Amino acid sequence: MSVTVSIDVRNVSKIFGAGTEQQVVALDDVSVSIAQNEFFTLLGPSGCGKTTLLRLIAGFEHPTQGSILLEGAEISALPPFQRPVNTVFQNYALFPHMSVSQNIAFGLEMQGRPNDEVAETVHNMLNLVKMESLKDRRIDQISGGQQQRVALARALAPRPKVLLLDEPLSALDLKLRKEMQVELKRLQHETGITFIFVTHDQEEALTMSDRVAVMSEGKILQIGAPHEIYNRPNNRFVADFIGDTNFISADVIDRQTNQVRVRLPGDGELTITAADDLPAGNQVTLAIRPEQARIATAGDPVAMQGTLSDEIYIGTDTQYRIDIGATDPFVVRVQNTDGETRQITPQSQVGVCVDPGRVRILKD
Amino acid sequence: MNSDHTSDSRAFESLEAKAYQREVRRNLLLSTPALIVLFCAASGPLLIMLVFSFLTAGDYGGIKWQFSTEAWFQVAFYKDIFDETVTIADAHLSIFWRSVKLSFLTTLVAFLLGFPTAYFIATRPVETRNIWLFLVTIPFWTNLLIRTFAILEIIRNQGLVNTVLIGLGVIDQPLDMLFTDIAILLGMTYVYIPLMILPIYASMERLDFRLVEAAYDLYASRWRVLVRVILPLVKPGVIAGSILVFIPSLGAYVTPRVLGGGKHLMIGNLIELQFGQGRNWPLGAALSLTLLVIVMVALMVYVRSVQKEGAGHGH
């Protein structure tokens, strides 16, 4: 199966206030290729440049350097109204002086589509987002979740090649947000349009996306499928931003082909698969997910020893916080089976064992 | 026990009624100054005008206490002093027509110039907006008469514009700009344009510019965004601005007097004439009331049409 590129961002930089004293580098030499019909997510904390990248693709901003291609054609100099790209805005930006169906019809009318086609598309869109019964309402007469649906329908109606979504779920409450996550995935599937989704919510990114780009300080740090990003973060920021992670400093004490032996705090040792060239004597950071470690029972190979300082019951799991002599406690998460938890005496000495295959060595 | 209770509540009710009466009386007392001002400044003078318009003109100005509908007749008709043939008062009608026409044009030009200005100010960074607003209001610091004479200096035959144009060789003869309708239009637009800019700016400042972005995103060209999104959303400001410009324009006195040179009268000048040289106070009063009616009708038609359009948009 050949994958056609939808949006191709090539070495794009965006500097606000360039040449002045207060210049801000919002994007720093960013390159990314997004495939057609892909659900692609830009994930990062606020101020990381993800919204700027989205606005560059939409055409509200123009890159200081680099180029943006849509299906092979340069679009970075075009105004927004000449790009077959539509946006769902964070606050929806629905027109308050128009009804629900007038909002949805707007893009089609501006494209100069014939009236009967506009009416038909609006009807289909209303069905698609299940808003048929409220089509004549004013925008201030519908709820936030309904506004969200209208904003989606309005942006999808002109059948853009790419749909941009700027944190569209952030204003919704948790339950509605979960519903909309499923809904968005369904819409993307049904319409076959490339979705570029911006969020700071890692869970949203992991549940919905085909691929995720993690951004920080104007750079893309890692691009990959959700499970890749989660299981094999390639640097400390990504590991920290997505999910919970224990970071442990360790010393490389020996190196063989594709393997390094490291000394853990408390003098335990561990042999890990590592492709990178890491000579003995290097200090490295290990990333271990809480669910990838366990509390040792008799006979287990113990990697680290520590004192159990806290036990936190969170329904599906129990978290054990173990003081291993480092600044932060080491967290182990164990899934609760049969509704019972393993009782461990507080402040007792426990051993932690980790699966060497799941430990990541991070470049800082 | 029970009867005690009812008598108690009855006593309470009467107390409550007394308290209410006392409050009404106190409120009346408190609002007396405002009512006096309202009567002296608005209803009183209007009433006097109404009474005067139904009296007979005095020989040397003033009025004679004698009922007459002559003044109202004279507003629209002219009776020849010799053969008593009745004709329509062309002079009055043309002055009314000129007033309405010039006021409408003033409002239009003020809108066409004021809207972009308001847009410009509203899209500046917050820190510099006040400077621009300040610049818009500066002309108000100078007396209207002086500003009007300044315009006269600029557009008269030996004035700034003609001198420069002749100096540059663009024209040989000075352009006749002074004492024309155009001069009055120019003067009134200059005087009243801040009243258009400020309310439009107030609406524009509250405009959510993300809606503008959304419209651009949905294939609307700049012109379409203006017509379909910005204008409908700042309509309250446009309505307020138009009313604030149109009404004083209709009653303008100084500007047409100075820049119209006594040849191009507007209603304000016509009315003044009746109380001065014309020595026909009842006619002046009747003309004033006619102006009032024109303003009210124009306002009602305008607001009604704008509302209907708005309702059509809102669906």
Interface residues (C-beta under 8 A of the other chain):
Chain A: A58 G59 F60 P79 P80 F81 Q82 V85 N86 T87 F89 N91 A93 L94 F95 P96 H97 M98 S99 Q102 F106 G107 M110 Q111 D136 R138 R154 A155 P158
Chain B: D208 R210 L211 E213 A214 A215 Y216 D217 L218 Y219 A220 S221 R224 R228 V229 P232 L233 H313 G314 H315
